[in-house]
């Protein structure tokens, strides 16, 4: 039996979750493409596919929705980012964490609750590879310079790498920009930048009420999806650096990592444990980038991935299958916004076997798979973000094209 639609006419949704009674909830991002209403929304979807609105006007984009102990935890990726709790018994909408980094390339992402009872969440990078470039003007949800800079989660020392570009803030001039600095500025070589909390490019954790914020791991460029395995290990999908901007990188795969406390995952200088300067990462235009960090010897050894997916496949959220594997949604490429050229990738799923971390790619009828959950009824529920195709500085999108699809699970899906 193929995937079939369960709930339609959603505006660019990002997240689905179930409560203990098997009730389904959906978060819409609030991205106002193609005339969609601005401001994130949370819906309850009934067994017949009918829906009721629980919250609206949330900071855009809403990127995560997790049900835990009678409440919905909502990730707002605005500026600043926040994590909220909405009580399912009709209680208030409470702020759990506020003043998280926002306003850059990526944002506050989804939450997951660990076996220790703590709330874990990921925070994306403010830039592609640590330097603000003119690519920010081409990103459909950003389109601004200046914008916030990256914040390291570990103490770093800089090499003195610079990027020179046209200066859109003063026509006819050029701008020199360095890593971890605002557009048009650069730190001297040897500058040490201390770690801060909260930071970008990280997984962090706190108590369910937002207290006791801690760094779990740093150097994940954009860990959009988190998943705890039955044995307590935490997995993260990490979206690879793009061939764009002032420090472009070519042919970077999407990666699946085990998140280990205190580890460094390599951003902005390593990709899956491999130096970013390796010839395989040479961008379409220009040379492979050099290191921006001078103190690799002081940092943990960059972690290697469990699995890798095709460049630009955009690995997003995931869930356990009933037979013990892991189903990963692949949102798909955003070329030409993220690279000068390249084939279509993603727009389907990857089925990963944790016995050897091998993966199989599955096609799908969805425009843009972004989340997957296995319901208590034994069905697979897959969330489609909808029709969304970036151009150079433009976005071709269709409001109301998002949907929840479902199908009974079997060993060999569709």
SEFIVO-519346 format. One record per residue (C-alpha): residue number from 1; residue in three letters; y, z, x. Coordinates in pm, whole numbers. Each point is the difference from the previous one (the first is absolute). Last residue first. Example, Ala and Ser with C-alpha at 12.3 -4.5 7.8 and 13.67 -1.06 7.14 Angstrom:
<pts>
pt volum->2 | filo->Ser | v->-106 | w->714 | u->1367
pt volum->1 | filo->Ala | v->-344 | w->66 | u->-137
</pts>
This chain:
<pts>
pt volum->414 | filo->Unk | v->123 | w->-123 | u->667
pt volum->413 | filo->Unk | v->-120 | w->327 | u->148
pt volum->412 | filo->Unk | v->-335 | w->11 | u->182
pt volum->411 | filo->Unk | v->-125 | w->360 | u->-24
pt volum->410 | filo->Unk | v->139 | w->44 | u->-350
pt volum->409 | filo->Unk | v->312 | w->149 | u->-148
pt volum->408 | filo->Unk | v->99 | w->-49 | u->-362
pt volum->407 | filo->Unk | v->327 | w->-193 | u->-25
pt volum->406 | filo->Unk | v->370 | w->75 | u->-32
pt volum->405 | filo->Unk | v->345 | w->-153 | u->28
pt volum->404 | filo->Unk | v->335 | w->179 | u->-22
pt volum->403 | filo->Unk | v->294 | w->-238 | u->-19
pt volum->402 | filo->Unk | v->321 | w->-123 | u->159
pt volum->401 | filo->Unk | v->163 | w->-323 | u->-121
pt volum->400 | filo->Unk | v->269 | w->176 | u->-204
pt volum->399 | filo->Unk | v->281 | w->-131 | u->217
pt volum->398 | filo->Unk | v->-87 | w->-315 | u->191
pt volum->397 | filo->Unk | v->92 | w->-42 | u->366
pt volum->396 | filo->Unk | v->135 | w->-264 | u->238
pt volum->395 | filo->Unk | v->186 | w->203 | u->263
pt volum->394 | filo->Unk | v->280 | w->-123 | u->225
pt volum->393 | filo->Unk | v->124 | w->59 | u->356
pt volum->392 | filo->Unk | v->-243 | w->-252 | u->142
pt volum->391 | filo->Unk | v->-257 | w->-4 | u->-278
pt volum->390 | filo->Unk | v->-202 | w->284 | u->-145
pt volum->389 | filo->Unk | v->-275 | w->-56 | u->-258
pt volum->388 | filo->Unk | v->-56 | w->270 | u->-264
pt volum->387 | filo->Unk | v->-210 | w->-59 | u->-312
pt volum->386 | filo->Unk | v->-146 | w->334 | u->-101
pt volum->385 | filo->Unk | v->-64 | w->338 | u->162
pt volum->384 | filo->Unk | v->-361 | w->-23 | u->-124
pt volum->383 | filo->Unk | v->-186 | w->331 | u->-32
pt volum->382 | filo->Unk | v->-380 | w->12 | u->14
pt volum->381 | filo->Unk | v->-212 | w->233 | u->-212
pt volum->380 | filo->Unk | v->-371 | w->4 | u->88
pt volum->379 | filo->Unk | v->-202 | w->133 | u->-290
pt volum->378 | filo->Unk | v->-251 | w->287 | u->11
pt volum->377 | filo->Unk | v->160 | w->182 | u->-294
pt volum->376 | filo->Unk | v->137 | w->267 | u->238
pt volum->375 | filo->Unk | v->228 | w->-271 | u->142
pt volum->374 | filo->Unk | v->-28 | w->-165 | u->339
pt volum->373 | filo->Unk | v->348 | w->-64 | u->133
pt volum->372 | filo->Unk | v->166 | w->-296 | u->169
pt volum->371 | filo->Unk | v->363 | w->-62 | u->98
pt volum->370 | filo->Unk | v->221 | w->-292 | u->115
pt volum->369 | filo->Unk | v->-173 | w->-324 | u->-95
pt volum->368 | filo->Unk | v->263 | w->-279 | u->-6
pt volum->367 | filo->Unk | v->-49 | w->-298 | u->-232
pt volum->366 | filo->Unk | v->-341 | w->113 | u->-125
pt volum->365 | filo->Unk | v->-284 | w->-248 | u->-62
pt volum->364 | filo->Unk | v->-200 | w->143 | u->293
pt volum->363 | filo->Unk | v->-156 | w->-100 | u->331
pt volum->362 | filo->Unk | v->-220 | w->246 | u->188
pt volum->361 | filo->Unk | v->8 | w->48 | u->377
pt volum->360 | filo->Unk | v->-293 | w->177 | u->162
pt volum->359 | filo->Unk | v->43 | w->283 | u->248
pt volum->358 | filo->Unk | v->-193 | w->164 | u->283
pt volum->357 | filo->Unk | v->83 | w->362 | u->68
pt volum->356 | filo->Unk | v->-356 | w->71 | u->129
pt volum->355 | filo->Unk | v->-132 | w->251 | u->-255
pt volum->354 | filo->Unk | v->346 | w->17 | u->-157
pt volum->353 | filo->Unk | v->-63 | w->-335 | u->-178
pt volum->352 | filo->Unk | v->332 | w->-159 | u->-95
pt volum->351 | filo->Unk | v->56 | w->-226 | u->-302
pt volum->350 | filo->Unk | v->327 | w->-188 | u->46
pt volum->349 | filo->Unk | v->197 | w->-113 | u->-303
pt volum->348 | filo->Unk | v->210 | w->-293 | u->-121
pt volum->347 | filo->Unk | v->351 | w->-137 | u->38
pt volum->346 | filo->Unk | v->-54 | w->5 | u->378
pt volum->345 | filo->Unk | v->110 | w->-288 | u->218
pt volum->344 | filo->Unk | v->184 | w->-328 | u->-46
pt volum->343 | filo->Unk | v->34 | w->-199 | u->318
pt volum->342 | filo->Unk | v->281 | w->35 | u->253
pt volum->341 | filo->Unk | v->369 | w->-61 | u->59
pt volum->340 | filo->Unk | v->321 | w->163 | u->123
pt volum->339 | filo->Unk | v->-128 | w->353 | u->-64
pt volum->338 | filo->Unk | v->77 | w->292 | u->-234
pt volum->337 | filo->Unk | v->240 | w->-161 | u->-248
pt volum->336 | filo->Unk | v->-168 | w->-344 | u->29
pt volum->335 | filo->Unk | v->-269 | w->131 | u->-68
pt volum->334 | filo->Unk | v->-65 | w->306 | u->-214
pt volum->333 | filo->Unk | v->-375 | w->14 | u->50
pt volum->332 | filo->Unk | v->-243 | w->168 | u->-237
pt volum->331 | filo->Unk | v->-36 | w->321 | u->-198
pt volum->330 | filo->Unk | v->-350 | w->68 | u->134
pt volum->329 | filo->Unk | v->-160 | w->281 | u->-202
pt volum->328 | filo->Unk | v->-265 | w->196 | u->191
pt volum->327 | filo->Unk | v->-340 | w->92 | u->-148
pt volum->326 | filo->Unk | v->-188 | w->260 | u->202
pt volum->325 | filo->Unk | v->-381 | w->33 | u->-3
pt volum->324 | filo->Unk | v->-209 | w->287 | u->-127
pt volum->323 | filo->Unk | v->-186 | w->-164 | u->-290
pt volum->322 | filo->Unk | v->239 | w->128 | u->-268
pt volum->321 | filo->Unk | v->289 | w->-164 | u->191
pt volum->320 | filo->Unk | v->251 | w->218 | u->180
pt volum->319 | filo->Unk | v->366 | w->-96 | u->-44
pt volum->318 | filo->Unk | v->274 | w->-204 | u->166
pt volum->317 | filo->Unk | v->372 | w->-72 | u->19
pt volum->316 | filo->Unk | v->187 | w->-260 | u->209
pt volum->315 | filo->Unk | v->-129 | w->-248 | u->255
pt volum->314 | filo->Unk | v->266 | w->-268 | u->46
pt volum->313 | filo->Unk | v->-205 | w->-317 | u->73
pt volum->312 | filo->Unk | v->280 | w->-86 | u->246
pt volum->311 | filo->Unk | v->-242 | w->-22 | u->293
pt volum->310 | filo->Unk | v->-362 | w->10 | u->-116
pt volum->309 | filo->Unk | v->-172 | w->338 | u->-32
pt volum->308 | filo->Unk | v->-100 | w->255 | u->261
pt volum->307 | filo->Unk | v->-242 | w->292 | u->-5
pt volum->306 | filo->Unk | v->-44 | w->347 | u->146
pt volum->305 | filo->Unk | v->319 | w->-30 | u->202
pt volum->304 | filo->Unk | v->66 | w->116 | u->357
pt volum->303 | filo->Unk | v->233 | w->294 | u->65
pt volum->302 | filo->Unk | v->274 | w->-8 | u->264
pt volum->301 | filo->Unk | v->-66 | w->261 | u->272
pt volum->300 | filo->Unk | v->221 | w->301 | u->-70
pt volum->299 | filo->Unk | v->356 | w->-16 | u->136
pt volum->298 | filo->Unk | v->131 | w->127 | u->335
pt volum->297 | filo->Unk | v->-144 | w->-293 | u->198
pt volum->296 | filo->Unk | v->156 | w->-241 | u->-247
pt volum->295 | filo->Unk | v->342 | w->126 | u->110
pt volum->294 | filo->Unk | v->210 | w->-316 | u->43
pt volum->293 | filo->Unk | v->3 | w->-117 | u->-362
pt volum->292 | filo->Unk | v->151 | w->-338 | u->-92
pt volum->291 | filo->Unk | v->-290 | w->-198 | u->143
pt volum->290 | filo->Unk | v->29 | w->-375 | u->34
pt volum->289 | filo->Unk | v->-21 | w->-261 | u->-275
pt volum->288 | filo->Unk | v->-215 | w->-315 | u->28
pt volum->287 | filo->Unk | v->225 | w->-293 | u->87
pt volum->286 | filo->Unk | v->206 | w->-218 | u->-228
pt volum->285 | filo->Unk | v->-53 | w->-183 | u->-328
pt volum->284 | filo->Unk | v->-338 | w->10 | u->-169
pt volum->283 | filo->Unk | v->-50 | w->356 | u->118
pt volum->282 | filo->Unk | v->-232 | w->94 | u->287
pt volum->281 | filo->Unk | v->-240 | w->266 | u->-128
pt volum->280 | filo->Unk | v->-312 | w->-145 | u->165
pt volum->279 | filo->Unk | v->189 | w->0 | u->331
pt volum->278 | filo->Unk | v->-9 | w->381 | u->18
pt volum->277 | filo->Unk | v->350 | w->153 | u->10
pt volum->276 | filo->Unk | v->-71 | w->204 | u->-315
pt volum->275 | filo->Unk | v->-252 | w->191 | u->210
pt volum->274 | filo->Unk | v->-340 | w->35 | u->-172
pt volum->273 | filo->Unk | v->-106 | w->333 | u->-158
pt volum->272 | filo->Unk | v->3 | w->-142 | u->-353
pt volum->271 | filo->Unk | v->343 | w->-148 | u->63
pt volum->270 | filo->Unk | v->199 | w->177 | u->271
pt volum->269 | filo->Unk | v->372 | w->37 | u->79
pt volum->268 | filo->Unk | v->180 | w->96 | u->-325
pt volum->267 | filo->Unk | v->-233 | w->133 | u->-131
pt volum->266 | filo->Unk | v->-306 | w->120 | u->192
pt volum->265 | filo->Unk | v->-202 | w->209 | u->-243
pt volum->264 | filo->Unk | v->78 | w->338 | u->158
pt volum->263 | filo->Unk | v->-230 | w->290 | u->-87
pt volum->262 | filo->Unk | v->93 | w->362 | u->-73
pt volum->261 | filo->Unk | v->-231 | w->28 | u->-301
pt volum->260 | filo->Unk | v->-232 | w->-296 | u->-32
pt volum->259 | filo->Unk | v->53 | w->-276 | u->-256
pt volum->258 | filo->Unk | v->-301 | w->-232 | u->-8
pt volum->257 | filo->Unk | v->145 | w->-345 | u->17
pt volum->256 | filo->Unk | v->-22 | w->-330 | u->-188
pt volum->255 | filo->Unk | v->205 | w->-281 | u->148
pt volum->254 | filo->Unk | v->184 | w->-315 | u->-112
pt volum->253 | filo->Unk | v->-8 | w->-252 | u->283
pt volum->252 | filo->Unk | v->297 | w->-102 | u->216
pt volum->251 | filo->Unk | v->12 | w->-373 | u->75
pt volum->250 | filo->Unk | v->356 | w->-7 | u->139
pt volum->249 | filo->Unk | v->252 | w->271 | u->81
pt volum->248 | filo->Unk | v->376 | w->-30 | u->-43
pt volum->247 | filo->Unk | v->248 | w->237 | u->170
pt volum->246 | filo->Unk | v->343 | w->-113 | u->-127
pt volum->245 | filo->Unk | v->-121 | w->-114 | u->-340
pt volum->244 | filo->Unk | v->-322 | w->-158 | u->-115
pt volum->243 | filo->Unk | v->-365 | w->-54 | u->87
pt volum->242 | filo->Unk | v->-113 | w->312 | u->-186
pt volum->241 | filo->Unk | v->-154 | w->333 | u->98
pt volum->240 | filo->Unk | v->-327 | w->95 | u->-166
pt volum->239 | filo->Unk | v->-47 | w->198 | u->-319
pt volum->238 | filo->Unk | v->-201 | w->316 | u->58
pt volum->237 | filo->Unk | v->-271 | w->101 | u->-245
pt volum->236 | filo->Unk | v->-72 | w->370 | u->28
pt volum->235 | filo->Unk | v->-319 | w->206 | u->-5
pt volum->234 | filo->Unk | v->-29 | w->380 | u->-12
pt volum->233 | filo->Unk | v->-331 | w->169 | u->83
pt volum->232 | filo->Unk | v->-112 | w->273 | u->-239
pt volum->231 | filo->Unk | v->-372 | w->-87 | u->-25
pt volum->230 | filo->Unk | v->52 | w->-157 | u->-344
pt volum->229 | filo->Unk | v->256 | w->-237 | u->155
pt volum->228 | filo->Unk | v->371 | w->63 | u->-52
pt volum->227 | filo->Unk | v->202 | w->-313 | u->-71
pt volum->226 | filo->Unk | v->354 | w->-106 | u->96
pt volum->225 | filo->Unk | v->167 | w->-339 | u->-58
pt volum->224 | filo->Unk | v->344 | w->-123 | u->110
pt volum->223 | filo->Unk | v->-33 | w->115 | u->360
pt volum->222 | filo->Unk | v->300 | w->-196 | u->123
pt volum->221 | filo->Unk | v->46 | w->-5 | u->377
pt volum->220 | filo->Unk | v->-244 | w->281 | u->80
pt volum->219 | filo->Unk | v->139 | w->154 | u->320
pt volum->218 | filo->Unk | v->-7 | w->373 | u->-83
pt volum->217 | filo->Unk | v->-266 | w->242 | u->-124
pt volum->216 | filo->Unk | v->-23 | w->314 | u->-213
pt volum->215 | filo->Unk | v->361 | w->117 | u->19
pt volum->214 | filo->Unk | v->61 | w->315 | u->-202
pt volum->213 | filo->Unk | v->204 | w->109 | u->-306
pt volum->212 | filo->Unk | v->-64 | w->365 | u->-86
pt volum->211 | filo->Unk | v->132 | w->-5 | u->-359
pt volum->210 | filo->Unk | v->-10 | w->-296 | u->-238
pt volum->209 | filo->Unk | v->-155 | w->182 | u->-298
pt volum->208 | filo->Unk | v->-339 | w->-162 | u->62
pt volum->207 | filo->Unk | v->9 | w->130 | u->360
pt volum->206 | filo->Unk | v->108 | w->-253 | u->258
pt volum->205 | filo->Unk | v->-134 | w->-297 | u->193
pt volum->204 | filo->Unk | v->126 | w->-285 | u->215
pt volum->203 | filo->Unk | v->-128 | w->-347 | u->89
pt volum->202 | filo->Unk | v->238 | w->-195 | u->217
pt volum->201 | filo->Unk | v->207 | w->-308 | u->70
pt volum->200 | filo->Unk | v->330 | w->180 | u->-82
pt volum->199 | filo->Unk | v->84 | w->366 | u->58
pt volum->198 | filo->Unk | v->42 | w->315 | u->-207
pt volum->197 | filo->Unk | v->9 | w->179 | u->234
pt volum->196 | filo->Unk | v->157 | w->-95 | u->329
pt volum->195 | filo->Unk | v->-127 | w->-84 | u->347
pt volum->194 | filo->Unk | v->249 | w->-6 | u->283
pt volum->193 | filo->Unk | v->154 | w->-320 | u->133
pt volum->192 | filo->Unk | v->8 | w->-28 | u->377
pt volum->191 | filo->Unk | v->233 | w->-255 | u->152
pt volum->190 | filo->Unk | v->-145 | w->-150 | u->317
pt volum->189 | filo->Unk | v->161 | w->-337 | u->-53
pt volum->188 | filo->Unk | v->333 | w->42 | u->-178
pt volum->187 | filo->Unk | v->-4 | w->13 | u->-384
pt volum->186 | filo->Unk | v->107 | w->-312 | u->-185
pt volum->185 | filo->Unk | v->251 | w->-88 | u->-271
pt volum->184 | filo->Unk | v->70 | w->-309 | u->-213
pt volum->183 | filo->Unk | v->-241 | w->97 | u->-277
pt volum->182 | filo->Unk | v->-69 | w->374 | u->7
pt volum->181 | filo->Unk | v->-239 | w->133 | u->262
pt volum->180 | filo->Unk | v->-369 | w->91 | u->24
pt volum->179 | filo->Unk | v->-55 | w->-314 | u->210
pt volum->178 | filo->Unk | v->298 | w->-187 | u->146
pt volum->177 | filo->Unk | v->261 | w->-232 | u->-148
pt volum->176 | filo->Unk | v->249 | w->-237 | u->164
pt volum->175 | filo->Unk | v->225 | w->-180 | u->-248
pt volum->174 | filo->Unk | v->166 | w->-339 | u->37
pt volum->173 | filo->Unk | v->339 | w->-117 | u->-121
pt volum->172 | filo->Unk | v->124 | w->-295 | u->-205
pt volum->171 | filo->Unk | v->-2 | w->187 | u->-330
pt volum->170 | filo->Unk | v->24 | w->377 | u->18
pt volum->169 | filo->Unk | v->-256 | w->187 | u->-217
pt volum->168 | filo->Unk | v->-241 | w->-294 | u->10
pt volum->167 | filo->Unk | v->-30 | w->44 | u->379
pt volum->166 | filo->Unk | v->-210 | w->-273 | u->157
pt volum->165 | filo->Unk | v->-288 | w->145 | u->195
pt volum->164 | filo->Unk | v->-78 | w->168 | u->334
pt volum->163 | filo->Unk | v->-304 | w->228 | u->28
pt volum->162 | filo->Unk | v->-32 | w->277 | u->259
pt volum->161 | filo->Unk | v->-285 | w->176 | u->183
pt volum->160 | filo->Unk | v->129 | w->301 | u->200
pt volum->159 | filo->Unk | v->-333 | w->172 | u->60
pt volum->158 | filo->Unk | v->42 | w->284 | u->-249
pt volum->157 | filo->Unk | v->-148 | w->352 | u->14
pt volum->156 | filo->Unk | v->-182 | w->144 | u->-301
pt volum->155 | filo->Unk | v->-66 | w->346 | u->-144
pt volum->154 | filo->Unk | v->-247 | w->-33 | u->-289
pt volum->153 | filo->Unk | v->69 | w->-63 | u->-370
pt volum->152 | filo->Unk | v->267 | w->-258 | u->82
pt volum->151 | filo->Unk | v->275 | w->-82 | u->-255
pt volum->150 | filo->Unk | v->64 | w->-367 | u->-67
pt volum->149 | filo->Unk | v->349 | w->-118 | u->-88
pt volum->148 | filo->Unk | v->165 | w->-19 | u->-342
pt volum->147 | filo->Unk | v->176 | w->-324 | u->-107
pt volum->146 | filo->Unk | v->290 | w->-201 | u->139
pt volum->145 | filo->Unk | v->-57 | w->-268 | u->-109
pt volum->144 | filo->Unk | v->-130 | w->-77 | u->-349
pt volum->143 | filo->Unk | v->-234 | w->-227 | u->-190
pt volum->142 | filo->Unk | v->-257 | w->271 | u->-77
pt volum->141 | filo->Unk | v->-234 | w->-79 | u->-293
pt volum->140 | filo->Unk | v->-27 | w->-376 | u->66
pt volum->139 | filo->Unk | v->-13 | w->30 | u->378
pt volum->138 | filo->Unk | v->214 | w->-284 | u->138
pt volum->137 | filo->Unk | v->302 | w->209 | u->105
pt volum->136 | filo->Unk | v->-224 | w->247 | u->182
pt volum->135 | filo->Unk | v->-125 | w->-295 | u->208
pt volum->134 | filo->Unk | v->336 | w->18 | u->178
pt volum->133 | filo->Unk | v->-136 | w->275 | u->221
pt volum->132 | filo->Unk | v->-39 | w->377 | u->13
pt volum->131 | filo->Unk | v->-225 | w->88 | u->294
pt volum->130 | filo->Unk | v->-303 | w->234 | u->-36
pt volum->129 | filo->Unk | v->-279 | w->-260 | u->-61
pt volum->128 | filo->Unk | v->53 | w->-122 | u->-357
pt volum->127 | filo->Unk | v->260 | w->259 | u->-92
pt volum->126 | filo->Unk | v->36 | w->317 | u->-212
pt volum->125 | filo->Unk | v->-369 | w->74 | u->50
pt volum->124 | filo->Unk | v->-216 | w->130 | u->-284
pt volum->123 | filo->Unk | v->-61 | w->360 | u->-104
pt volum->122 | filo->Unk | v->-343 | w->119 | u->-107
pt volum->121 | filo->Unk | v->-96 | w->291 | u->-219
pt volum->120 | filo->Unk | v->-240 | w->294 | u->9
pt volum->119 | filo->Unk | v->15 | w->289 | u->-250
pt volum->118 | filo->Unk | v->-201 | w->303 | u->110
pt volum->117 | filo->Unk | v->-302 | w->144 | u->-182
pt volum->116 | filo->Unk | v->-207 | w->22 | u->321
pt volum->115 | filo->Unk | v->-237 | w->-263 | u->-143
pt volum->114 | filo->Unk | v->297 | w->-236 | u->11
pt volum->113 | filo->Unk | v->233 | w->-117 | u->-276
pt volum->112 | filo->Unk | v->133 | w->-355 | u->22
pt volum->111 | filo->Unk | v->358 | w->-128 | u->-28
pt volum->110 | filo->Unk | v->130 | w->-355 | u->0
pt volum->109 | filo->Unk | v->286 | w->-148 | u->203
pt volum->108 | filo->Unk | v->348 | w->105 | u->110
pt volum->107 | filo->Unk | v->170 | w->-316 | u->116
pt volum->106 | filo->Unk | v->-5 | w->-330 | u->183
pt volum->105 | filo->Unk | v->257 | w->-242 | u->143
pt volum->104 | filo->Unk | v->277 | w->259 | u->-17
pt volum->103 | filo->Unk | v->180 | w->191 | u->-275
pt volum->102 | filo->Unk | v->-205 | w->314 | u->14
pt volum->101 | filo->Unk | v->-92 | w->299 | u->213
pt volum->100 | filo->Unk | v->-91 | w->310 | u->-207
pt volum->99 | filo->Unk | v->288 | w->207 | u->-138
pt volum->98 | filo->Unk | v->-211 | w->161 | u->-275
pt volum->97 | filo->Unk | v->-345 | w->153 | u->-35
pt volum->96 | filo->Unk | v->-161 | w->158 | u->-309
pt volum->95 | filo->Unk | v->274 | w->-82 | u->-252
pt volum->94 | filo->Unk | v->-100 | w->98 | u->-355
pt volum->93 | filo->Unk | v->-24 | w->-213 | u->-315
pt volum->92 | filo->Unk | v->-26 | w->259 | u->-275
pt volum->91 | filo->Unk | v->-299 | w->104 | u->-211
pt volum->90 | filo->Unk | v->-167 | w->-212 | u->-266
pt volum->89 | filo->Unk | v->-352 | w->121 | u->70
pt volum->88 | filo->Unk | v->-50 | w->-278 | u->254
pt volum->87 | filo->Unk | v->250 | w->159 | u->241
pt volum->86 | filo->Unk | v->197 | w->-260 | u->196
pt volum->85 | filo->Unk | v->22 | w->77 | u->372
pt volum->84 | filo->Unk | v->245 | w->-183 | u->226
pt volum->83 | filo->Unk | v->-9 | w->-132 | u->356
pt volum->82 | filo->Unk | v->329 | w->-130 | u->135
pt volum->81 | filo->Unk | v->148 | w->-272 | u->217
pt volum->80 | filo->Unk | v->368 | w->-3 | u->87
pt volum->79 | filo->Unk | v->80 | w->-275 | u->-55
pt volum->78 | filo->Unk | v->-278 | w->-127 | u->-225
pt volum->77 | filo->Unk | v->-374 | w->10 | u->55
pt volum->76 | filo->Unk | v->-89 | w->227 | u->-289
pt volum->75 | filo->Unk | v->-353 | w->139 | u->15
pt volum->74 | filo->Unk | v->-120 | w->162 | u->-325
pt volum->73 | filo->Unk | v->-244 | w->291 | u->-20
pt volum->72 | filo->Unk | v->-140 | w->21 | u->-354
pt volum->71 | filo->Unk | v->-91 | w->350 | u->-110
pt volum->70 | filo->Unk | v->-285 | w->200 | u->-148
pt volum->69 | filo->Unk | v->-180 | w->91 | u->318
pt volum->68 | filo->Unk | v->52 | w->-327 | u->188
pt volum->67 | filo->Unk | v->71 | w->-353 | u->-125
pt volum->66 | filo->Unk | v->140 | w->-242 | u->257
pt volum->65 | filo->Unk | v->263 | w->-272 | u->-44
pt volum->64 | filo->Unk | v->154 | w->-190 | u->291
pt volum->63 | filo->Unk | v->256 | w->-267 | u->89
pt volum->62 | filo->Unk | v->290 | w->45 | u->-241
pt volum->61 | filo->Unk | v->259 | w->-238 | u->143
pt volum->60 | filo->Unk | v->259 | w->80 | u->-117
pt volum->59 | filo->Unk | v->110 | w->348 | u->-103
pt volum->58 | filo->Unk | v->-131 | w->94 | u->-345
pt volum->57 | filo->Unk | v->186 | w->-102 | u->-316
pt volum->56 | filo->Unk | v->-310 | w->49 | u->-214
pt volum->55 | filo->Unk | v->-258 | w->264 | u->-86
pt volum->54 | filo->Unk | v->-293 | w->46 | u->-242
pt volum->53 | filo->Unk | v->1 | w->-332 | u->-187
pt volum->52 | filo->Unk | v->-293 | w->-65 | u->-234
pt volum->51 | filo->Unk | v->-257 | w->-275 | u->35
pt volum->50 | filo->Unk | v->-258 | w->-193 | u->-200
pt volum->49 | filo->Unk | v->-300 | w->-122 | u->198
pt volum->48 | filo->Unk | v->-253 | w->113 | u->-262
pt volum->47 | filo->Unk | v->-109 | w->301 | u->207
pt volum->46 | filo->Unk | v->367 | w->105 | u->34
pt volum->45 | filo->Unk | v->229 | w->-86 | u->292
pt volum->44 | filo->Unk | v->250 | w->274 | u->90
pt volum->43 | filo->Unk | v->303 | w->-154 | u->165
pt volum->42 | filo->Unk | v->232 | w->105 | u->284
pt volum->41 | filo->Unk | v->320 | w->-196 | u->64
pt volum->40 | filo->Unk | v->207 | w->-95 | u->304
pt volum->39 | filo->Unk | v->363 | w->-107 | u->-35
pt volum->38 | filo->Unk | v->144 | w->-346 | u->-61
pt volum->37 | filo->Unk | v->-131 | w->-198 | u->-296
pt volum->36 | filo->Unk | v->-161 | w->-333 | u->90
pt volum->35 | filo->Unk | v->247 | w->-290 | u->2
pt volum->34 | filo->Unk | v->-186 | w->-215 | u->249
pt volum->33 | filo->Unk | v->-21 | w->278 | u->259
pt volum->32 | filo->Unk | v->133 | w->343 | u->-98
pt volum->31 | filo->Unk | v->-240 | w->209 | u->212
pt volum->30 | filo->Unk | v->-80 | w->306 | u->-214
pt volum->29 | filo->Unk | v->-334 | w->49 | u->172
pt volum->28 | filo->Unk | v->-203 | w->48 | u->-318
pt volum->27 | filo->Unk | v->-241 | w->293 | u->7
pt volum->26 | filo->Unk | v->-320 | w->2 | u->-207
pt volum->25 | filo->Unk | v->-200 | w->285 | u->-157
pt volum->24 | filo->Unk | v->-359 | w->-3 | u->-130
pt volum->23 | filo->Unk | v->-165 | w->286 | u->-191
pt volum->22 | filo->Unk | v->-348 | w->95 | u->124
pt volum->21 | filo->Unk | v->23 | w->362 | u->-110
pt volum->20 | filo->Unk | v->48 | w->123 | u->357
pt volum->19 | filo->Unk | v->299 | w->-232 | u->46
pt volum->18 | filo->Unk | v->-20 | w->-361 | u->117
pt volum->17 | filo->Unk | v->232 | w->-192 | u->235
pt volum->16 | filo->Unk | v->169 | w->-338 | u->31
pt volum->15 | filo->Unk | v->274 | w->-118 | u->236
pt volum->14 | filo->Unk | v->234 | w->-286 | u->89
pt volum->13 | filo->Unk | v->119 | w->-169 | u->-319
pt volum->12 | filo->Unk | v->230 | w->-306 | u->16
pt volum->11 | filo->Unk | v->111 | w->3 | u->-365
pt volum->10 | filo->Unk | v->-304 | w->42 | u->-225
pt volum->9 | filo->Unk | v->-71 | w->-249 | u->-278
pt volum->8 | filo->Unk | v->-377 | w->54 | u->-13
pt volum->7 | filo->Unk | v->-256 | w->279 | u->-42
pt volum->6 | filo->Unk | v->-380 | w->-49 | u->16
pt volum->5 | filo->Unk | v->-35 | w->-356 | u->135
pt volum->4 | filo->Unk | v->-352 | w->-111 | u->97
pt volum->3 | filo->Unk | v->-167 | w->-2 | u->342
pt volum->2 | filo->Unk | v->-319 | w->-201 | u->-9
pt volum->1 | filo->Unk | v->-336 | w->101 | u->-157
</pts>
